[in-house]
């Protein structure tokens, strides 16, 4: 498997929390996780599961792209607050087909296995944030579109 080198930057989750005068404990309780786990997210010492990042985006009413510094515009026209793994799989397949790639080729390009791409496309598994981010960066698409929060731009 190949490797990708896309660094996730979570600094905006800390900025938003501080600007809204909210404690780590309050956010951790909202996310149903330990404060120490949340603290690791803010320090970039742990990967935030996409489901939790989506909860934070909904909480602060900002886009996933904004949270990860893909854009500086926080506002988006959200059509779905929840993430549907079937829709995400369809979006992944669209990206792959638009780029004329086999599942195996895409898997190598983002550093995963052909079987995992297949499971993602069929909606059996939700694309993790790490791979979702890699896909969006590599193929220049919005995380919000990829995870089904907005219509295709």
Rosetta blueprint (number, residue, H / E / L):
1 X L
2 X L
3 X L
4 X L
5 X L
6 X L
7 X L
8 X L
9 X L
10 X L
11 X H
12 X H
13 X H
14 X H
15 X H
16 X H
17 X H
18 X H
19 X H
20 X L
21 X L
22 X L
23 X L
24 X H
25 X H
26 X H
27 X H
28 X H
29 X H
30 X H
31 X H
32 X L
33 X L
34 X L
35 X H
36 X H
37 X H
38 X H
39 X H
40 X H
41 X H
42 X H
43 X L
44 X L
45 X L
46 X L
47 X L
48 X L
49 X L
50 X H
51 X H
52 X H
53 X H
54 X H
55 X H
56 X H
57 X H
58 X H
59 X H
60 X H
61 X L
62 X L
63 X L
64 X H
65 X H
66 X H
67 X H
68 X L
69 X L
70 X L
71 X L
72 X L
73 X L
74 X L
75 X L
76 X L
77 X L
78 X L
79 X L
80 X L
81 X L
82 X L
83 X L
84 X L
85 X H
86 X H
87 X H
88 X H
89 X H
90 X H
91 X H
92 X H
93 X H
94 X H
95 X H
96 X H
97 X H
98 X H
99 X L
100 X L
101 X L
102 X L
103 X H
104 X H
105 X H
106 X H
107 X H
108 X H
109 X H
110 X H
111 X L
112 X L
113 X L
114 X H
115 X H
116 X H
117 X H
118 X H
119 X H
120 X H
121 X H
122 X L
123 X L
124 X L
125 X L
126 X L
127 X L
128 X L
129 X H
130 X H
131 X H
132 X H
133 X H
134 X H
135 X H
136 X H
137 X H
138 X H
139 X H
140 X L
141 X L
142 X L
143 X H
144 X H
145 X H
146 X H
147 X L
148 X L
149 X L
150 X L
151 X L
152 X L
153 X L
